[in-house]
Amino acid sequence: MSADFPVFDLSRFERATAADKPALGAEVDRICRDTGFLAISGHGVPQAVIDGAWEAARAFFDLPAEEKQKSRAPYAGYPYGYLGPGTEALAKSKGVDTPPDLKESFNGGPLAVPPGLTDQDALAFCYAATIWPDKPADFRTAWEAYYRALEDLARRIMRVFAVALKLPEGAFEPTIDRPISALRALNYPEQRITPQAGQLRAGAHTDYGSLTILLPQAGSGGLQILAPSGEWRDVPPVEGTFLINIGDLMALWTNDRWVSTLHRVVNPDSAEGRTRRRQSFAFFHQPNWDQEIVCLPSCLDAGGKAKYQPVRSGPYLMSKFKSTVKPAM
């Protein structure tokens, strides 16, 4: 690993004794305070599950546009299904007006609705139906297997985060037992024309929830984070790992002890012939819809004050998502 981009072995933490875990938690705390990005090895997600999802997503994006549009989101602001090119500009979530991002995506939400849920906003947004494609035939099976594996991985990482914040290992469990997480498969097509001024594959943004689990295409480039120095730095894929970044709600929970890192996906360098397609997966882990996110007592500043007003997880997510979507004409 490098000082700029460390790798944390999750299996080492999970095998550790109770006496050894605080030191490992302190290691993660240092990483999250410095960059908000790290790679996780020893994650235990079966390679067959990863490969199945990857192949299904690629086969879907390879379909003709008219076939993909059969599973499109029915209106601007609908969270799941296919979002074609020109429909989203992530920089708008930070108040920056840019042309639409140069990407397409397929998006899916929780695999089940919690029994007894009556909140109409939650039912209409986070628990809206995923619009599944007919092709490829194994798409939904592969997708759901990957979603379940990443939901479990996120829960395990949150146990590490609890220890890193000097909390009981299971402290976050009640806040994420009905998570409103979403999975997104992203395809950045080969660029055949010059992008517009200010147009990127994904505009600069922070993620909205507790943490994001990224799986970029092996050997791909373009993902960058804004370093504390103010410089944009490349985040290379690390073989056999997932990339983890801190989201807005975790920064709020920790009173900015941990940074929600600004990141983007820049265009390939056409001068060097790197115009090729890029694919990735992003699993956005999000606390329960009704969970109030308020500064943890251990993260209050010296004066005992929180920097932010409490927010509810679901409405915060909904407002951020809708700010990035191109309105219907």
VOKEVO-245439 format. One record per residue: x, y, z of N, C-alpha, C in turn; residue in three letters. Coordinates in steps of 0.02 Angstrom, whole numbers, padded with zeros to 5 digits, always signed. Layout:
REM residues N
XYZXYZXYZALA;...
REM end
This chain:
REM residues 329
+00042-00060+00000+00000+00000+00000+00044+00062+00000MET;+00013+00119-00018+00050+00182-00017+00022+00226+00039SER;+00060+00276+00057+00037+00322+00109-00025+00359+00086ALA;-00031+00371+00020-00087+00408-00007-00150+00365-00012ASP;-00141+00300-00022-00199+00258-00033-00189+00191+00001PHE;-00207+00186+00065-00195+00126+00104-00246+00071+00091PRO;-00224+00010+00106-00267-00050+00101-00276-00078+00171VAL;-00338-00092+00189-00354-00120+00255-00381-00190+00245PHE;-00353-00238+00282-00373-00308+00277-00430-00321+00326ASP;-00491-00327+00299-00549-00337+00341-00546-00404+00378LEU;-00520-00455+00345-00516-00521+00376-00471-00519+00438SER;-00420-00477+00436-00376-00470+00494-00414-00444+00554ARG;-00457-00395+00542-00498-00367+00596-00546-00420+00622PHE;-00577-00456+00577-00628-00505+00598-00598-00565+00634GLU;-00535-00578+00623-00500-00632+00659-00469-00608+00725ARG;-00464-00544+00734-00428-00515+00790-00465-00527+00856ALA;-00427-00528+00909-00457-00532+00976-00485-00464+00995THR;-00527-00464+01046-00556-00401+01071-00501-00352+01092ALA;-00446-00380+01118-00391-00337+01141-00354-00304+01083ALA;-00354-00338+01025-00316-00313+00968-00357-00267+00922ASP;-00423-00270+00927-00464-00232+00880-00457-00156+00887LYS;-00450-00128+00947-00443-00055+00952-00385-00027+00910PRO;-00330-00062+00908-00273-00037+00869-00289-00038+00794ALA;-00325-00089+00772-00344-00092+00702-00396-00037+00687LEU;-00441-00026+00735-00489+00029+00727-00454+00096+00722GLY;-00402+00106+00762-00365+00169+00760-00332+00179+00691ALA;-00311+00124+00660-00282+00128+00593-00334+00154+00543GLU;-00395+00128+00547-00448+00151+00503-00467+00223+00518VAL;-00468+00241+00581-00483+00310+00600-00434+00359+00568ASP;-00370+00342+00569-00319+00385+00538-00332+00393+00463ARG;-00349+00338+00430-00362+00340+00358-00422+00384+00343ILE;-00476+00374+00381-00537+00412+00368-00529+00486+00384CYS;-00487+00503+00432-00474+00573+00446-00432+00605+00392ARG;-00387+00566+00362-00341+00595+00314-00371+00602+00244ASP;-00406+00550+00220-00428+00550+00150-00501+00532+00141THR;-00530+00491+00185-00599+00468+00174-00604+00414+00121GLY;-00548+00390+00095-00547+00337+00045-00498+00283+00066PHE;-00516+00220+00058-00469+00165+00070-00491+00105+00030LEU;-00446+00057+00023-00462-00006-00010-00470-00060+00044ALA;-00519-00104+00034-00531-00159+00080-00513-00225+00047ILE;-00464-00260+00076-00447-00328+00054-00477-00377+00105SER;-00471-00441+00092-00497-00490+00138-00571-00482+00151GLY;-00608-00462+00099-00679-00445+00107-00726-00505+00107HIS;-00704-00561+00080-00743-00621+00083-00800-00626+00032GLY;-00807-00578-00013-00859-00583-00064-00835-00632-00117VAL;-00874-00685-00131-00851-00736-00179-00838-00706-00248PRO;-00784-00727-00278-00768-00701-00345-00821-00719-00395GLN;-00854-00776-00387-00906-00796-00433-00965-00747-00432ALA;-00979-00720-00372-01033-00671-00366-01014-00606-00401VAL;-00951-00585-00391-00927-00524-00424-00928-00533-00500ILE;-00901-00588-00524-00898-00600-00596-00968-00604-00627ASP;-01014-00636-00591-01082-00642-00618-01115-00574-00627GLY;-01108-00531-00578-01137-00464-00583-01103-00423-00637ALA;-01037-00429-00640-00999-00390-00690-01019-00409-00761TRP;-01023-00475-00773-01040-00499-00840-01112-00481-00859GLU;-01158-00485-00811-01227-00468-00825-01234-00394-00841ALA;-01199-00351-00803-01203-00279-00815-01173-00262-00883ALA;-01116-00292-00899-01085-00277-00964-01131-00299-01021ARG;-01162-00358-01014-01207-00382-01066-01267-00335-01074ALA;-01291-00308-01018-01346-00260-01023-01325-00197-01059PHE;-01268-00169-01042-01246-00107-01073-01229-00117-01147PHE;-01214-00179-01166-01199-00194-01236-01262-00198-01280ASP;-01321-00199-01249-01383-00204-01286-01396-00140-01327LEU;-01435-00145-01380-01454-00084-01417-01491-00035-01371PRO;-01486+00028-01386-01516+00080-01345-01591+00069-01335ALA;-01625+00048-01388-01698+00039-01381-01715-00018-01333GLU;-01672-00068-01328-01684-00123-01281-01672-00099-01209GLU;-01619-00061-01198-01606-00034-01131-01661+00012-01109LYS;-01689+00050-01154-01740+00099-01136-01805+00065-01112GLN;-01813+00001-01124-01872-00035-01100-01874-00038-01023LYS;-01815-00031-00991-01813-00033-00918-01794+00036-00890SER;-01808+00088-00927-01789+00156-00906-01833+00179-00848ARG;-01805+00225-00808-01843+00258-00756-01901+00296-00789ALA;-01962+00290-00763-02020+00317-00798-02025+00394-00798PRO;-01991+00426-00752-01992+00499-00750-01930+00524-00712TYR;-01913+00588-00724-01856+00617-00690-01867+00616-00615ALA;-01818+00591-00578-01823+00585-00506-01842+00516-00482GLY;-01862+00472-00529-01874+00402-00509-01806+00369-00500TYR;-01795+00335-00444-01726+00315-00427-01698+00253-00461PRO;-01742+00209-00486-01717+00143-00508-01734+00129-00581TYR;-01698+00080-00607-01703+00064-00677-01646+00095-00716GLY;-01655+00100-00781-01602+00125-00825-01605+00201-00831TYR;-01547+00233-00822-01540+00305-00835-01492+00312-00894LEU;-01517+00336-00949-01476+00343-01009-01431+00404-01008GLY;-01389+00410-01059-01345+00469-01064-01384+00534-01062PRO;-01354+00585-01031-01384+00651-01031-01437+00663-00978GLY;-01444+00617-00929-01498+00624-00881-01475+00645-00811THR;-01410+00648-00799-01386+00661-00731-01323+00704-00733GLU;-01319+00750-00685-01259+00791-00676-01243+00793-00602ALA;-01196+00752-00580-01184+00744-00508-01158+00807-00475LEU;-01123+00849-00511-01097+00911-00481-01152+00956-00456ALA;-01213+00948-00483-01269+00990-00460-01287+00977-00387LYS;-01269+00917-00362-01281+00903-00291-01238+00947-00246SER;-01185+00977-00275-01142+01024-00238-01154+01096-00259LYS;-01209+01107-00296-01227+01175-00317-01188+01200-00377GLY;-01156+01155-00415-01117+01175-00474-01155+01154-00536VAL;-01170+01201-00579-01209+01187-00640-01161+01166-00696ASP;-01169+01104-00719-01127+01077-00772-01170+01042-00824THR;-01142+01029-00884-01178+00987-00931-01187+00916-00902PRO;-01232+00877-00929-01243+00809-00903-01180+00767-00905PRO;-01173+00722-00857-01116+00677-00855-01118+00629-00914ASP;-01057+00607-00934-01050+00563-00992-01052+00490-00970LEU;-01112+00469-00952-01119+00401-00927-01191+00378-00935LYS;-01201+00313-00926-01266+00283-00919-01263+00236-00860GLU;-01321+00219-00831-01320+00177-00772-01382+00135-00766SER;-01376+00080-00728-01434+00043-00706-01433+00044-00631PHE;-01492+00055-00600-01496+00066-00529-01550+00023-00497ASN;-01534-00005-00438-01582-00046-00403-01578-00032-00328GLY;-01635-00039-00295-01639-00024-00224-01646-00085-00181GLY;-01670-00076-00119-01677-00132-00073-01718-00189-00104PRO;-01701-00250-00084-01732-00309-00114-01799-00326-00083LEU;-01817-00294-00027-01881-00306+00006-01902-00244+00044ALA;-01967-00237+00054-01995-00182+00093-02004-00206+00165VAL;-01980-00168+00214-01989-00190+00284-02063-00197+00302PRO;-02081-00249+00337-02151-00258+00358-02175-00198+00399PRO;-02235-00176+00385-02265-00122+00424-02246-00052+00404GLY;-02204-00044+00353-02184+00023+00332-02243+00060+00300LEU;-02257+00120+00324-02313+00158+00298-02294+00227+00271THR;-02231+00248+00282-02209+00314+00259-02214+00317+00183ASP;-02257+00360+00157-02270+00362+00085-02209+00387+00046GLN;-02170+00433+00073-02110+00455+00039-02060+00398+00032ASP;-02052+00359+00085-02006+00302+00083-02030+00251+00033ALA;-02095+00236+00033-02122+00186-00014-02116+00209-00086LEU;-02124+00274-00098-02122+00300-00166-02052+00311-00192ALA;-02004+00319-00145-01935+00334-00167-01889+00275-00154PHE;-01865+00266-00094-01815+00214-00081-01841+00144-00093CYS;-01905+00133-00080-01933+00067-00090-01975+00062-00154TYR;-01964+00108-00199-01996+00102-00265-01972+00039-00300ALA;-02012+00014-00345-01994-00048-00380-01935-00036-00427ALA;-01889-00083-00427-01835-00083-00478-01864-00108-00543THR;-01850-00074-00597-01878-00092-00662-01827-00138-00697ILE;-01839-00203-00690-01790-00252-00714-01791-00261-00789TRP;-01733-00267-00820-01731-00281-00892-01748-00354-00907PRO;-01774-00366-00967-01788-00434-00989-01723-00470-01010ASP;-01675-00430-01032-01612-00458-01056-01554-00424-01020LYS;-01500-00460-01007-01492-00533-01015-01535-00571-00965PRO;-01548-00635-00980-01597-00674-00942-01577-00682-00869ALA;-01512-00684-00854-01489-00695-00786-01473-00631-00749ASP;-01494-00574-00776-01474-00509-00748-01497-00502-00675PHE;-01561-00513-00663-01588-00502-00596-01557-00549-00544ARG;-01548-00612-00563-01518-00660-00516-01447-00639-00496THR;-01407-00620-00547-01338-00599-00533-01337-00534-00493ALA;-01381-00488-00509-01384-00424-00474-01401-00434-00400TRP;-01453-00474-00387-01474-00483-00318-01422-00519-00276GLU;-01386-00566-00306-01333-00600-00269-01278-00551-00249ALA;-01260-00506-00295-01209-00456-00280-01234-00406-00228TYR;-01296-00384-00235-01325-00337-00187-01323-00366-00116TYR;-01344-00429-00108-01344-00460-00042-01274-00464-00013ARG;-01226-00482-00056-01157-00487-00033-01129-00420-00011ALA;-01146-00367-00048-01121-00300-00031-01158-00271+00030LEU;-01221-00288+00038-01257-00266+00098-01225-00295+00161GLU;-01206-00359+00156-01173-00391+00213-01103-00361+00224ASP;-01067-00348+00170-01001-00318+00176-01005-00249+00208LEU;-01054-00209+00189-01062-00143+00219-01075-00148+00294ALA;-01117-00195+00313-01131-00205+00385-01067-00222+00422ARG;-01025-00263+00393-00962-00283+00426-00914-00224+00430ARG;-00912-00183+00379-00869-00124+00380-00893-00075+00433ILE;-00958-00069+00441-00984-00024+00492-00965-00047+00562MET;-00953-00111+00572-00928-00135+00637-00857-00111+00648ARG;-00817-00111+00596-00749-00083+00601-00753-00009+00616VAL;-00797+00026+00582-00804+00098+00593-00823+00113+00666PHE;-00867+00071+00694-00887+00082+00764-00826+00078+00810ALA;-00785+00028+00800-00725+00021+00842-00678+00079+00829VAL;-00672+00100+00767-00628+00156+00750-00649+00220+00786ALA;-00714+00226+00800-00741+00285+00834-00748+00275+00909LEU;-00716+00221+00933-00716+00204+01005-00787+00192+01032LYS;-00827+00159+00990-00894+00138+01009-00896+00062+01015LEU;-00946+00033+01047-00954-00040+01046-00959-00064+00973PRO;-00933-00123+00960-00929-00147+00891-00997-00148+00857GLU;-01050-00162+00892-01117-00164+00863-01156-00100+00868GLY;-01123-00045+00882-01159+00018+00896-01203+00041+00838ALA;-01182+00029+00776-01221+00053+00719-01275+00004+00698PHE;-01276-00056+00725-01322-00107+00702-01395-00084+00702GLU;-01420-00053+00756-01490-00032+00755-01506+00022+00703PRO;-01455+00057+00679-01466+00111+00630-01465+00087+00558THR;-01444+00024+00548-01437-00003+00480-01469-00071+00473ILE;-01519-00086+00515-01551-00152+00510-01606-00152+00456ASP;-01624-00094+00431-01670-00088+00374-01640-00036+00326ARG;-01580-00047+00302-01546+00004+00262-01582+00018+00196PRO;-01577+00080+00173-01607+00099+00109-01552+00106+00057ILE;-01508+00057+00056-01450+00059+00011-01471+00048-00062SER;-01428+00071-00107-01442+00063-00178-01378+00039-00213ALA;-01388+00001-00266-01333-00023-00307-01338+00008-00376LEU;-01282+00031-00401-01280+00063-00467-01225+00032-00509ARG;-01243+00009-00568-01194-00012-00618-01186+00046-00667ALA;-01123+00065-00679-01108+00124-00720-01069+00104-00782LEU;-01088+00135-00837-01051+00125-00899-01034+00194-00928ASN;-00969+00205-00937-00945+00267-00968-00925+00249-01040TYR;-00967+00266-01088-00954+00243-01157-00890+00271-01186PRO;-00866+00238-01237-00810+00264-01275-00827+00334-01300GLU;-00780+00379-01293-00793+00448-01313-00771+00460-01385GLN;-00820+00472-01427-00807+00482-01498-00809+00556-01518ARG;-00837+00598-01474-00839+00670-01488-00810+00707-01428ILE;-00790+00768-01440-00760+00808-01387-00813+00829-01336THR;-00801+00818-01271-00849+00838-01219-00859+00914-01220PRO;-00917+00935-01194-00930+01007-01186-00885+01035-01130GLN;-00880+01100-01129-00841+01133-01076-00870+01115-01008ALA;-00827+01091-00964-00848+01073-00896-00883+01005-00891GLY;-00886+00968-00945-00921+00903-00945-00873+00846-00931GLN;-00888+00806-00880-00847+00750-00860-00887+00685-00864LEU;-00852+00630-00854-00888+00566-00850-00931+00565-00787ARG;-00907+00593-00733-00947+00603-00672-00921+00667-00639ALA;-00965+00716-00631-00944+00779-00602-00925+00772-00529GLY;-00887+00820-00504-00863+00818-00435-00921+00819-00386ALA;-00919+00771-00340-00974+00764-00292-00950+00725-00231HIS;-00988+00728-00178-00980+00682-00122-01039+00635-00122THR;-01030+00575-00093-01086+00529-00088-01127+00546-00027ASP;-01189+00522-00026-01237+00550+00020-01246+00510+00085TYR;-01228+00447+00086-01245+00405+00142-01189+00394+00192GLY;-01185+00333+00218-01135+00317+00268-01068+00298+00235SER;-01071+00254+00186-01011+00235+00150-01031+00209+00081LEU;-00984+00209+00035-00994+00183-00032-00941+00130-00045THR;-00963+00075-00076-00917+00020-00094-00911+00020-00170ILE;-00853+00038-00194-00841+00045-00266-00802-00015-00293LEU;-00821-00035-00353-00784-00086-00389-00771-00060-00460LEU;-00713-00028-00471-00697-00003-00537-00669-00058-00582PRO;-00674-00047-00645-00647-00095-00694-00572-00102-00685GLN;-00548-00163-00685-00476-00176-00677-00437-00138-00731ALA;-00384-00105-00708-00341-00069-00755-00367-00003-00780GLY;-00426+00018-00755-00456+00080-00779-00429+00139-00740SER;-00436+00197-00770-00416+00259-00737-00474+00308-00738GLY;-00462+00367-00712-00511+00420-00715-00540+00440-00648GLY;-00543+00394-00599-00569+00412-00533-00517+00453-00497LEU;-00539+00511-00471-00494+00556-00435-00528+00580-00371GLN;-00487+00593-00320-00512+00624-00258-00476+00691-00248ILE;-00511+00736-00214-00481+00800-00197-00442+00791-00132LEU;-00376+00795-00136-00334+00785-00078-00337+00847-00032ALA;-00319+00838+00032-00318+00895+00079-00276+00953+00054PRO;-00227+00939+00011-00184+00991-00016-00220+01033-00068SER;-00280+01011-00090-00316+01047-00141-00303+01022-00211GLY;-00263+00969-00217-00247+00940-00282-00290+00879-00295GLU;-00307+00869-00359-00342+00809-00379-00292+00752-00387TRP;-00306+00695-00355-00261+00637-00358-00296+00576-00384ARG;-00262+00539-00425-00290+00478-00454-00300+00425-00400ASP;-00354+00386-00407-00367+00329-00363-00365+00267-00407VAL;-00311+00230-00406-00306+00172-00451-00344+00112-00423PRO;-00372+00070-00466-00401+00007-00442-00346-00036-00410PRO;-00362-00069-00356-00314-00113-00322-00342-00184-00328VAL;-00305-00227-00360-00329-00295-00375-00351-00331-00311GLU;-00409-00363-00314-00433-00403-00258-00464-00363-00202GLY;-00477-00298-00213-00505-00255-00161-00567-00219-00185THR;-00604-00193-00138-00656-00143-00151-00630-00076-00126PHE;-00649-00023-00161-00633+00044-00137-00691+00069-00094LEU;-00674+00098-00037-00724+00122+00010-00715+00197+00018ILE;-00770+00234+00013-00765+00305+00030-00820+00325+00078ASN;-00804+00374+00118-00849+00400+00169-00901+00445+00137ILE;-00964+00439+00159-01017+00480+00133-01035+00538+00180GLY;-01081+00580+00157-01100+00641+00194-01127+00625+00263ASP;-01169+00573+00269-01199+00560+00334-01148+00536+00385LEU;-01097+00500+00362-01045+00480+00409-01005+00542+00431MET;-00993+00589+00386-00959+00651+00405-01001+00689+00456ALA;-01067+00690+00447-01111+00724+00494-01110+00687+00562LEU;-01115+00621+00560-01113+00581+00621-01049+00595+00661TRP;-00993+00605+00625-00928+00613+00658-00907+00686+00665THR;-00952+00734+00649-00936+00804+00657-00876+00825+00615ASN;-00871+00795+00555-00815+00806+00509-00748+00779+00534ASP;-00749+00737+00585-00688+00701+00602-00667+00660+00542ARG;-00716+00629+00509-00703+00593+00447-00731+00634+00389TRP;-00693+00637+00337-00711+00680+00281-00752+00642+00228VAL;-00803+00675+00203-00840+00650+00146-00805+00678+00085SER;-00764+00637+00054-00715+00662+00005-00746+00678-00063THR;-00731+00738-00087-00752+00757-00154-00715+00714-00205LEU;-00752+00685-00251-00720+00643-00302-00756+00651-00369HIS;-00724+00628-00422-00751+00636-00489-00721+00582-00534ARG;-00750+00575-00593-00721+00532-00644-00707+00575-00705VAL;-00643+00584-00720-00624+00630-00774-00625+00593-00841VAL;-00625+00633-00894-00625+00604-00961-00558+00573-00978ASN;-00557+00522-01020-00494+00494-01042-00455+00544-01084PRO;-00391+00535-01086-00347+00580-01123-00346+00560-01196ASP;-00383+00596-01237-00388+00578-01308-00321+00586-01343SER;-00279+00632-01319-00214+00642-01350-00172+00579-01347ALA;-00184+00538-01295-00146+00476-01288-00187+00415-01311GLU;-00245+00429-01341-00285+00374-01367-00326+00338-01316GLY;-00331+00365-01254-00368+00329-01201-00441+00352-01202ARG;-00478+00333-01254-00548+00352-01259-00594+00293-01244THR;-00565+00239-01219-00603+00177-01213-00656+00182-01158ARG;-00702+00136-01164-00757+00129-01117-00731+00111-01047ARG;-00771+00130-00996-00754+00113-00927-00818+00091-00892ARG;-00812+00040-00850-00870+00015-00813-00853+00011-00739GLN;-00904+00019-00697-00894+00012-00625-00959-00005-00590SER;-00953-00027-00527-01011-00037-00483-01002+00009-00422PHE;-01057+00037-00399-01057+00076-00337-01115+00054-00294ALA;-01099+00032-00233-01151+00014-00185-01153+00068-00132PHE;-01210+00104-00129-01218+00161-00084-01254+00138-00021PHE;-01216+00130+00032-01245+00107+00095-01276+00165+00132HIS;-01339+00157+00151-01378+00212+00180-01415+00188+00241GLN;-01409+00224+00298-01446+00204+00358-01522+00201+00346PRO;-01556+00171+00393-01629+00165+00390-01663+00232+00373ASN;-01718+00228+00338-01754+00288+00315-01765+00339+00371TRP;-01790+00317+00428-01808+00362+00482-01751+00379+00529ASP;-01693+00351+00517-01638+00360+00564-01617+00434+00567GLN;-01618+00462+00626-01593+00530+00636-01517+00527+00641GLU;-01485+00566+00600-01412+00569+00600-01391+00630+00639ILE;-01365+00618+00698-01345+00672+00743-01274+00658+00768VAL;-01236+00709+00780-01165+00701+00799-01157+00652+00857CYS;-01112+00604+00848-01096+00557+00901-01063+00594+00959LEU;-01081+00578+01021-01052+00613+01079-00975+00612+01079PRO;-00946+00557+01055-00873+00552+01056-00840+00597+01004SER;-00881+00626+00959-00853+00668+00905-00869+00742+00914CYS;-00899+00761+00968-00912+00831+00980-00846+00870+00987LEU;-00847+00933+00967-00786+00973+00971-00772+00991+01045ASP;-00718+01027+01055-00696+01043+01123-00748+01081+01162ALA;-00790+01119+01127-00843+01156+01162-00907+01117+01169GLY;-00905+01054+01148-00965+01012+01153-01019+01028+01104GLY;-01000+01058+01047-01049+01080+00997-01044+01039+00933LYS;-01102+01026+00903-01104+00993+00838-01105+01046+00783ALA;-01073+01031+00726-01070+01079+00671-01135+01081+00631LYS;-01173+01026+00633-01231+01019+00589-01294+01004+00628TYR;-01349+01026+00600-01414+01008+00627-01429+00934+00609GLN;-01465+00899+00651-01483+00829+00635-01523+00826+00570PRO;-01515+00771+00534-01555+00758+00474-01581+00687+00478VAL;-01634+00674+00440-01659+00606+00433-01629+00575+00370ARG;-01607+00515+00376-01571+00481+00323-01608+00482+00256SER;-01670+00458+00256-01707+00451+00193-01722+00517+00159GLY;-01753+00566+00192-01765+00630+00159-01702+00665+00135PRO;-01647+00658+00172-01584+00688+00149-01563+00657+00083TYR;-01565+00591+00079-01547+00556+00018-01592+00577-00040LEU;-01656+00580-00028-01704+00596-00081-01692+00665-00109MET;-01679+00714-00065-01668+00782-00089-01604+00788-00130SER;-01551+00753-00108-01488+00755-00144-01495+00722-00213LYS;-01527+00664-00216-01535+00629-00279-01573+00670-00329PHE;-01628+00700-00307-01670+00736-00354-01636+00799-00380LYS;-01588+00825-00343-01552+00885-00367-01506+00870-00425SER;-01490+00806-00437-01441+00789-00489-01474+00769-00554THR;-01540+00759-00554-01575+00731-00613-01601+00786-00657VAL;-01591+00778-00722-01615+00827-00771-01692+00827-00771LYS;-01724+00885-00761-01797+00888-00760-01827+00867-00826PRO;-01887+00839-00823-01923+00821-00884-01941+00884-00923ALA;-01938+00881-00989-01952+00939-01031-02027+00938-01050MET;
REM end
